[in-house]
C-alpha cells in the first residue's frame, strides 16, 4: 500500500458555511502567547540560553551560560508588556485566548490572576517554551501530561486547548490521544476549523498563524514598525470580511507575544487595527474555546468511508464498475499513492484515469470493447449495466422512433467496421442531436485519433459515474 498522509485537499473548492453567531462575516481570534519564565534558561535547568523570538539581533544559544540581555527582554514581557496588553484588551472588552506555557504561568501568579479576572481563556502552550523537534515520543508524552498537571495546579482547572508551537511531527497525534482537548492549534493549514481523525477520536483542529503574528518583529522578513503590522492585519481583515460578505465566512487568527507587541511602538499598530475592525458590523471577537464550541455544535464530526483508507476489496467493490466491465482499473488505481486528496469525486476520478492511461493499448481496447452500442441490441434487450441504462436514458436513447433506431443501428455498424470498437460518448454531456453530430464527425477521423477520443470519452463517463457515487 502506498499511502500519503499529508492532506492537500482540506475542504476543497466548497468550504462549509461557518455560520458564525449573529451572521458574523469573520471571527477574530486574538492569541496572547505567555512564555516569559518558560523559555530556555540555565536557571530553569536547561543546557543553554534562549535564542528565539526576541529583539536580540542574531541571537544564538549560549551553552551552559545565562544570557542577561535575553533574560531581561523576556522579563520585560512579563513585567511591562503583559500589563500594557491587559489594559488594552480589557478597556476594549475584547476576549483573548492565552497560550500559557505551564512553567511560565507558575512563575506569574499576578498575571494568571489578571487573566482569570478578565475572563480570558487559558490554553496550554506546553510545559516549557523549548524545541520539541528531536524529543523522543515518550518524553514528549510525559511532558504533555506534566504540562496538564501543572496547568491545573496553577490555574485551577485543566486546559481545554493546546498549542505547542515548537512542535514535533508527533505533537498533534499525542495531544489528540490524550483525549481531553476541545481544540488543538499546532497547524497552519486552513482558514477554518476542521476535524481530524486520530484513532477512535475526532479531534477538532483550529489552525493558527505565523504571518498575522507579531513574531515578524523578531524574524526576517518582518515588521520594523507598528504601522506595518497594522497594514498587514487590515489587508487580511478586509479580504476575509469581503469573503464573508459573499457567503464564505472565515476565521482570522492574530498571534501576539508580551515581549514583542507589548512594546510601545509596536502596540500602537495593534490598537489601530482593533479600532478599525471594531468599526465594522458582523465581526465576532471570540476565544478559541468559543469558536470550538460553535464548530462542534454547528459542524459536528461526520465519519465516512474514505477511499484512501479502504482495503483493496472494498475499494474495488465501490469503484470497480466505474470503467465498464473493467474492475482491473480500480485494482490498479488502489495500488497508486492514495491520500486524503483522493477522498473525493475528483480524487478517485484522477486515480482511475491514471490507471487507465498507463495501461497497454490492448488493455485499453478491451475497455472500449466492453462498452455497449448506443441504443443497440443490448439496450433493447435490457441487458445493459445499471450505469449504462441510466446514461442512455438521460439522453432519451431509450425512447427512439423507428427511424432514429434505424439511424443509430446503421451508424453503429459503420463505426465498428471502421475502428474495431463501439462508438463511445459521455451521453450526459449531450442531447440526442449532439450525439448524432458527434457520430458523423468522428466517423471521418483516423483510427489513431478516434482511439484517443474514445479513451477520453471513457474517462469522462467514469467522471460522471463517480459524481453520482459521491453525491
C-alpha positions, 0 to 999 in steps of 0.5 A: 500500500502506498499511502500519503498522509499529508492532506492537500485537499482540506475542504476543497473548492466548497468550504462549509458555511461557518455560520458564525453567531449573529451572521458574523462575516469573520471571527477574530481570534486574538492569541496572547502567547505567555512564555516569559519564565518558560523559555530556555534558561540555565536557571530553569535547568536547561543546557543553554540560553534562549535564542528565539523570538526576541529583539536580540539581533542574531541571537544564538544559544549560549551553552551552559551560560545565562544570557542577561540581555535575553533574560531581561527582554523576556522579563520585560514581557512579563513585567511591562508588556503583559500589563500594557496588553491587559489594559488594552484588551480589557478597556476594549472588552475584547476576549483573548485566548492565552497560550500559557506555557505551564512553567511560565504561568507558575512563575506569574501568579499576578498575571494568571490572576489578571487573566482569570479576572478578565475572563480570558481563556487559558490554553496550554502552550506546553510545559516549557517554551523549548524545541520539541523537534528531536524529543523522543515520543515518550518524553514528549508524552510525559511532558504533555501530561506534566504540562496538564498537571501543572496547568491545573495546579496553577490555574485551577482547572485543566486546559481545554486547548493546546498549542505547542508551537515548537512542535514535533511531527508527533505533537498533534497525534499525542495531544489528540490521544490524550483525549481531553482537548476541545481544540488543538492549534499546532497547524497552519493549514486552513482558514477554518476549523476542521476535524481530524481523525486520530484513532477512535477520536475526532479531534477538532483542529483550529489552525493558527498563524505565523504571518498575522503574528507579531513574531515578524518583529523578531524574524526576517522578513518582518515588521520594523514598525507598528504601522506595518503590522497594522497594514498587514492585519487590515489587508487580511481583515478586509479580504476575509470580511469581503469573503464573508460578505459573499457567503464564505465566512472565515476565521482570522487568527492574530498571534501576539507575544508580551515581549514583542507587541507589548512594546510601545511602538509596536502596540500602537499598530495593534490598537489601530487595527482593533479600532478599525475592525471594531468599526465594522458590523458582523465581526465576532471577537471570540476565544478559541474555546468559543469558536470550538464550541460553535464548530462542534455544535454547528459542524459536528464530526461526520465519519465516512468511508474514505477511499484512501483508507479502504482495503483493496476489496472494498475499494474495488467493490465501490469503484470497480464498475466505474470503467465498464466491465473493467474492475482491473482499473480500480485494482490498479488505481488502489495500488497508486499513492492514495491520500486524503486528496483522493477522498473525493469525486475528483480524487478517485476520478484522477486515480482511475484515469491514471490507471487507465492511461498507463495501461497497454493499448490492448488493455485499453481496447478491451475497455472500449470493447466492453462498452455497449452500442448506443441504443443497440441490441443490448439496450433493447434487450435490457441487458445493459449495466445499471450505469449504462441504462441510466446514461442512455436514458438521460439522453432519451436513447431509450425512447427512439422512433423507428427511424432514429433506431434505424439511424443509430443501428446503421451508424453503429455498424459503420463505426465498428467496421471502421475502428474495431470498437463501439462508438463511445460518448459521455451521453450526459454531456449531450442531447440526442442531436449532439450525439448524432453530430458527434457520430458523423464527425468522428466517423471521418477521423483516423483510427489513431485519433478516434482511439484517443477520443474514445479513451477520453470519452471513457474517462469522462463517463467514469467522471460522471459515474463517480459524481453520482457515487459521491453525491 
